[in-house]
């Protein structure tokens, strides 16, 4: 049973050494009194149905201590092993497909990030990995402390909207403690405890926490191939770009490249037909997954290339979300599916031994037609 009010008194002893005493005496205030923080919140009334709760407050405001008073002292005791890959730390009773669904659901959809030791990941990737780990360890309520405290604020918003979608889609109960209020509109909590104002708040409408969601501005530029070395480690294929004539684009946030897109002409050109460029090697840095940037980048870059060249643009996707998105997009024409990279004989009796799955990968093929051109 969750108490409907909580009162916490945090006290730090005043150091009696010389310099501390001089500093204390230089202020015309009661230093002992200033070393006590009194937090009292009344009328805590969690709704019967909820998925996301946010405990917000400045550092030292008592949010971690308060949430332990409400839910128990050991709620943050589950720790992840940062020397091991995240996919090896998920429960053994989960199938690989279930693990992949969990990781994709939180926006950690770069397979290389699943299999690398967690301590080699960025702060944003680590936070997503830890969130998945905690979700598999709790059947009731998941508690995450210091949410987005060590990532830049755009990454924080991408992480938060991913977590919100995941919690709603899977009916999970997740409580986050954070010292950042800028995630509020992206997280859309079902209830909020504000330790600064010492208030418990229930949203009165679905958009109660919205003023106007901040617009994040991204830019797409034509680039050379130098940045592929960095982005290749997040792509599921090998580290090489395709052969043939290439057009490359980068997605930028405040001059920081966070996305990569390649168009390649690797099919022999038949005289009297338009040259064909294939869209591939689409990579969004894992920290920024969750904002729909990959799908948008493919659209914008395809339009840029079609306006630049008299050509045809083809694309194939193995991602189901990308397939569903393209099917709804009038600028893309579905061309059917096939399985690629499966068991294959090369010449005589030689078997292809690398770069394939036994049953192949089901790919969905599209042509960009740009009806709005």
C-alpha positions, 0 to 999 in steps of 0.5 A: 500500500502506497502512503498518501503523504511522505515527509523526509528530513535530510541533514548534513553535519556542518564541518567544524574545521577552520576554513569551514568555520570562517566560511560559515561565519562570513554569512549572516545566516543560521548555517545549521538550519541551512544544512537541513532539507525538509521535504513534505508532499501530501495527497499522493494518489496514484491512479488505478491505471498508469504506466509512467511516473516521474519524480523530478527535482534538483540535485539534493532535493530528496527525490531518491530518498522520497521514492525509497520511502514510498516503495522500499529501500531496495528498489535501486539495488539491481545492477547491470554488469558493464563488462558483459554485452546486454543481450547476454544479461537478459533472462535465459528463458527469453528467446532471441526474438523476445530479446531483440524485441525488447532492445528494439522497443527501447530504441537500442536497435543497433545489433553491434550495440547488443553484443559489445560490452556495455562499458564500450557504449555511449552514455545514451546507449548504456542508459537504454541497455540498463532500462531493458535490463531492469524491465526484465528483472521486475514484473511489477514496477521498474525504478530508474534513478538519474534518468538522462542525467549524463546525456545531452538533452536531444538524446534525453528527449529521444530516450524519453519518447522511446521509453514512453512508447515502450511502456504504453505498448507493453503496459509496463509500470516505470518510475523515473527519477530525474533532475531535468524537467525538459523531458516532461513533454516527451515522457508524458508521465501519468503522474508527477512528483515535483520535489522542488514545488513539493507537489503531487500532480495528476494531468487533467488532460492528455496534453496537460504537460504540453506547452508546445513540444520543442522543435529540434532542427536537423540538417542534411548535407551531401558528404564524402565517405570519410564518416562511414568508418564511424557509422559502419560499426552500427550497420548490420552489414560489413564495413565496406561501402558498395562499389560503383558510383556513390552519392552520400548524405549526412544528417546533422544536429548542430554540426554534429553528424548523427546519420549516414545515407548512401545511394549506389549505382552497382547494377549495369546500366542498360542503354536507353533506360534511366540509371538506377541508384539503390538506397542503402547503408542508412544509419542513425546513431543509436543515441538518437533512435526513437525520433523517426529520423531514419525514415525521414532521412531516407525520404528527404535524401531520395528527393534530393537525389531525384531532383539532382539526377534523372534517375530511378531510386530503389530501396529494400528494407528488412525492417518491418517498421520501415516496411510498414512506413513505406507502405503508407507513404505515397512517394514509395511504390511497393515492388514485392519481396524476396529473400536475399543472402541465403544459402547460395552456390558460387560456380561449381559446387562451392558454397557461399560460407559468409555473409548469409543466413541459412533461410535468407533475409526477407527484404521488401523492395520499393521504388521512390516515385515522389508524387509531390515532386 
